[in-house]
Amino acid sequence: MALGSNLGDRAAHLAHARARLGALPGTRLVAASRVEETMPLGPVAQPPYLNQMVLLETSLTPAELLAHCLAIEVERGRARRERWGPRTLDLDIVRYGEQAVRQPDLTIPHPELRNRDFWRREIAELEGKHV
């Protein structure tokens, strides 16, 4: 899972997400990468992001996990106004084991994975901790 925030108390938003993700039914937070600050992507002017990747073990289906992620985002005041816009909290399912998902509201692996160096660094950090 990728966590990102660029509005409000960014570190608190990430901490809330880590705690809530680890407390989901049938879910355990196994590891977390270090937090890094990155410049925003896309055409919208906005502040820098704090980003982090977490490794979860879960019995939730990808669709169930997505529903929980959307609810956690709303808890932190996330409003989906514009694509690539600023946000209090963004939770993305980047990978789900070896499973691929192609649904209108969910694509796994995340289609932006190859374009985000920081995600690949964070995944490599997690994989180095848990090989």
N, C-alpha and C positions, 0 to 999 in steps of 0.2 A: 504494500500500500504506500502511495505517495501522499505526504501531508504538505500543505503549503498555506501560507498566510502572509498578506501584506497590508492589512488594515487593523487598527487597534493594537491590543497587546498581543503581538504575533507569537511570542514564546508561550504565553498562557493559552492561546488557541491551540497550539501544537500539543501542549501538555494535556489539555482537556481531551483532545482527540486520542492521544495515546492511552489515557485512562479509560475512556469509553470503549475504544476498540478492544482493549484487553478484557473488558467486562461483558462483552457481547455473549449471548448464549453459545455454548459449545466452542468458545474461542479463547485462545491464549496468545498474548503478545510474547513472541520468542526473543526478538532482538530489535534494536533501533540503531540506525546509523547516527552519526553526528549531525547536528543541525548546521546548515550552511546558508549564507545569504547569497541570493542571486538576483540579477537584474530581470525585470519582467520581460516576457515574450509577447509578441504581437504589437499591433498598431496603437494601442491605448496608452496614453501617458499615465503612469502610476508609480507608487513607491516600490522599493525592492521587496523581495519575498524572503521569508525564512522557509526553507525546505528541509524535509527529512523523509527517510524511507523507513518503514517498519515491516518486520516479518511476522506474519500471523500464522498460527495453526487454527483451522476452523472447520467445523462440520456444517457451517452454513453454505448454501448454494451461492454461486456468484450473484444471482438476482436478489437473494435475501441479504447478502452482504452489502450490495449496492443500496438497497432500501434503508438499511441501518446507517450507512455512510451519509446518505442524503438527510436523514433525520438529525444526525450529529452536526452536520453543517448548519442546519436551521437553528439548532440549539445555540450556536455561536453567532447567530445573526446573519447568516449567509443569505443574500438576495441575488438571484440569477437575473441580472438586468442586461448585460451585454457579453457577447463572446469575447474571451481574452481580457475581460475587465478585472478590476481589483476585487478582492474578496477577503472576508474575515477568516474563512477556512475553506480549503479545497481538499477533498479526499478523492484520490483516484486509485482504482484497482488496476495496477500496472500489469501484474501477472497473477495467475491462479494455478500454481504448480505448472504442470505441462498442458493444462486444459486451454482450449481455444473457444471463445464465445463470439458469435456474430449475431447480435440482436439490435433492433433499432436504438435502444437506449444504453447498450453496453457492448463494447468490443474489447476482448482480451486475447492476446496481449494488447495493451494500450497502444493505439496507432501512433502516438507521439514519442514512444520509447526511443526510437532510433534518432530522434531529433533533440533529445535532452541529455546533454553530457552529464549534468549533475545527477540525473536519475541513474544513469549507468554507473557513475562513481559510487553512488549510495548503495546500489544493488551489489556491486563488487565488494564493498565494505561488509555488507551483511553476509554475503556468501563466504567471505574470508573468515568470518567469525563462526560460521555454522556449515562446514563442509563435511 
